[in-house]
Amino acid sequence: MKILLVAPKNPESFWTFDRILPSLNKKCVFPNLSLPTVAGITPPQHEVVLCDENVEEIDFETDADIVGLTGYVIHQKRILELAAEFRRRGKTVVVGGPFASLCPEELHGKVDVVFVDEAEYTWPQFLREYETGIWQSEYHQVEKPDMHDSPLPRFDLLKTDRYRTMTIQFARGCPFSCEFCDIIVMYGRRPRTKAVEQVMAEIREIHRLGIPNARSQGRHRHDDEQVELGGLPRRQVAGHLRRGAGRLARPAVPQPGAPPGRPQRLRFRIQRCDVPEAVDELCAQPGAVVQGSTARRSIE
C-alpha cells in the first residue's frame, strides 16, 4: 500500500523568514517533524512518500492509496483545500496533528479519518484495519504514548538539502499552565522523554545524511530546550539530554592557524540552568567553554 504524507505551506509570517531564505539558497527553515515521525511509525511493508509544500509542489495525481495531512490551526484553510482536492480525486484522506487534535469537529464530514492526539499506536491500528476494509472515522489516543515506543523518524525521506536546519524531538508535555499555550492540551502536564540512546540514534542518522545543523524540541523543566548541533560532539549532547541543561549555542568555529593537535574550543551557552551537574557533563570534553548563570569556565 502506498501512503502520501503532506505538510501544507506555512502562511507567511516573521517566523517563516521567507524574505531571507533565498539568500541562504533554502526553501524553509526546518521541516514539520510530523512527516518523518509518522513515516517511522508506518510498518515497513508500506511505501511512504513525504511532501512538504514549503519546499516542493504537491502531486495531486499521485497513485497513493492514502493521503495523510498534518498542520497547526494556522493551516486550517489549506488543510481543507487539500483534503477537498484529494477526495475529489477519489483518495482516502486522513488528518492528524495539532489542528485535528484541537478542533476535530472542524474536520468531520470533510475528511475520511481524523486522528486526535498522538499517533504512535493509533496510526498502525488504522493501517491494519484499512487493509481489512473496515476502519473508524476517528481515532483518539486516550493514554499518552510512551516516548520509548517512538521509532527513529525517516529523515531520509525528506528533501533535506532544502531546509536550513533539521529538527529532532526528545520530549513532549509540560508541567506549567501558560494561558496562551496549547502544549498541555495536546501533550499533557507530565513531561515524557525519549531515552538518550534514541536521541543519539537520531543525531547519528542526521549526521549520516550529511546534514550540518539540527535543532532539538521538547518541553523540559523551565525552558523549551533548543540545541544547535553544528558539529557539536555527541558526548555533550547526551549529557545535556540527561540533565536538562537549559540552552546550548552552536560551537564557535576554530580560529584559522591554530597550532596542530590543539583541542578545538567548543562554546555553549546555558540559560537558567537549574541542574549544576549538567555543567560538569558539558565540560567533560577537553576544549569546552561553558557560560551560564550557574557557571563560567574554560577547560583546555
N, C-alpha and C positions, 0 to 999 in steps of 0.2 A: 504494500500500500504506500502511496506517495502523499507526503504532507508538506504543504507550503505554509511557513510561519512568517507573518508580515508585521512589521512595525511601521505605523503611519508617520508621515512627515511632521516634524515639530513646528508649531506656529512660531513665527519669528519673534524673538524677544532679545533682551540684552544677553541672556544666558546661553543663547544658541550661537552667539559670536559669528553670525552669518557674514558680516561685513569684513571680518579679518581672516576667516578660514581660507579664502583664495590665496592670500599671501603665504600661507603655510602649505599650499597645494593639497588641502584636505577638504573633505565634504562635510564632516561632522566632528564634534569634539570627542564624543565616545558613544559606543553603541548602547541600545536598550538591552540590558543583560537578560531580560526575559527570553529573548530568542535563543541564545546558545544554552540557557539553562533548561528550557523545555525540550530542546533538541537532545540534550544529555539524558533527560528522563525517558525519552522515547525508546522503546525496545529496539534492538539492532536490526530486526528483520524488516523494519520500515525505512523507506527512503525519506530523508528530510532535506528540504531546501529552505534557506533563510533569505529573506528580502527586507532590507531596511530602506524605506522610501527616502530617507535622508541622504543616502549615498547611491541609489540606483533606481531605475524605473521599475514599476510593478508590471509583471507579465500577467495580464488578465486572461490570456489564452493558455494558461498553464494546464497541464494534464493531471494535476494533483487531485486526489480523491477528497482530501480535507484541506480547507484553508483556515488557519488559525490567526486571529488578530489580537493584538495587545495594545495597551495605551493607558494614559492618565486621563483625568477628566478634561484636560485641555484638548485631548484628541477626540472628544466625543463626536463632533461633526464629521471628521474624516473617517472615523471607525464606521459610522453609519453609512457613509457614502461607499466605502469599500465593501461593506457587507452586502449592500443592495446590489452592487455591480457583480460581485461573485455569485450571489444567489440567482441573479438574472441569467447567469451562465450555467446554472444547474449544480453549483458546488455546495457541498456541506460546509457551512460557515460556523466556526466556534470562536468564542471571545472570552479572554481571561485578562488578568492584570488589575491594576488599581481601579479603573473606571468600572469594569464589570463587577468587582468586589464591593465597591461603594454604592453603585447605582444599578443593580441588576434589573430592576423594574424598567429601566430605560431601554433595555435590550430585548425584553420579552416580545416575541412576535416579529422581531426584526432580524434575528439570527436563529440558527438551529440549536445551538448549545451554549449555555453560559456557565463559566467556571467562577465560583465565588471563593475567594481566599486562595491559599497556596495550593499548588497542583502536583506536588511530589507523588501523592498517592492517587488522586482523582484522575489525572491525565492517563496513566497506564490503565486504570479501570475503564475509562471511556473507550480507549482503543480496543480493549478486549471485547467490550460489549458491542462496539461498532461493527466488528468483524462478524458478530452473530446476527446482525441486522436489527437488534433491539437495544436502544440506548435511551438515556434520560435527557430531558431538555435542560436540566440544571444539575450541576454537581457542586456540592457545598462541603468543604473540608471543615469539620467542626473542631476537632482537636488539632492544635498546631503541630506540623510535622517536626520530627527530629532532624536537625540540620545535618547530622551524621549520615542521614539517608539521601542527602542531595548529592548526585553524582557530579563528575567532572563536566563542566559546560563544554559544548562543542565550539570552542573558539575557532577551530579550523574551518568552520562553515561560513564565517564572516568574511567580508571584504576588508580585511584588517588594515590594508595599506591606505584606506580612505578615511581612517579616523586619526585624530590627533593622539589619542591615548586609549588604552584598553582598561576595562574595569573588572574587578573581582568583588565578590560579596562574601564576607565571613561571619556576618551576624544579622539577625532580624529581631525586632522587638525593642521596646524602650520602657523604662520604669517611670517615666515622667508623663505629665498630662498637659502639655502645651496646647492651648485652645486653638491655635491655628494649624496644628499638625494632625494628619490622619494616620501616622505611623501606628499608633496604638490600636486604631480601629482595624487595620489590616493585619498587623503582625503581633498584636498583644502587648501586655505590660511586662512580660518576663523576657529578658534578653536571652536569645538562643544563639549559640555559636557553632561553627564548624570546628572540627579538630585541626590542630596545627598542620598535620600532615596533609589534610585535604587542601588547605590553602596553599601549602608549599607545592603540592602537585599542580595546582592551577598556575602558580608563578612559573614553575618549570615548563609547563606547556606554553605559556605566553613567550617565554624566552626561546623555546624550541622553534616557535613560529617566526622568530626574528623581530618581535615587537619590542621596541626600545623603552616604552613608557607604559606604566599601568597605575591604576588608582583603585584603592580598596574602598568598599562601602559597608557600613554596618553601625548600628546603634550599640554603644557600649559605654557604661559609666556616664561621665558628664558630657562627652562630646561625640559628634558624628566623626568616626575615625576616617582619616584620609591619609593614604600612603602614596607618595610618588616614588616609584621604584627607580627608573632611570639608571640602572647599574647598581642599585642597592644590593649588597651581599645578602644572600638568603638567610644567613645566620642572624643578622639583625632583625629581619622581618619576622622570623619565627619568634624571637624574644619579644618583639613588640606585640605580636598577637597573643602570646601567653599572658602578658602582663597588662595590656591595655594602656599603652604609654602616651596617650594624647595624640599629637600630630607630628609627623616626620616630614621634613622637606627633602627634596631631591639632593643627592650628594653633589658637592661642588666639583667642577672639572679640574683635574690635576693641573698644576701650573706647568707650562712648557719648560723644558730644560731641567726638570727635577733630577737629582742625582740617581743613577741607576740603582735599583734594588731598594730604594727608599719606600716605605709603606705609603700607599695612597691615602690622602686625607679625605675623610668622609664626613659630610656635615648633615646633622639632623636638627630639627627644631621641635622641641616638646612644649606644648602649651597646657597649663593646668594639669600637670601630671600628678595624680594623687596616689601613685604607686612608686615609691622611691626605688624599689628593687628593679623597676623597669630600666632606670638609668644605668644601673650596673650591667644589665643584659645588653643594652645598646652599646655600651663601652667595651664590650668583650673583644671586639675586633681591634687589633693594633691599627693606629692611624685615625681612630674615630674622634670627632669633635662633637660633643653633645652640649646643647644650650637649652635652658628652660627655667621655669620658675623654681624648680627644686634643685637644680644643679647646673654648673657650667664648668666643663672640664675638657682637657685635651690630653690624649694619650698618644705617645709616639712609640 
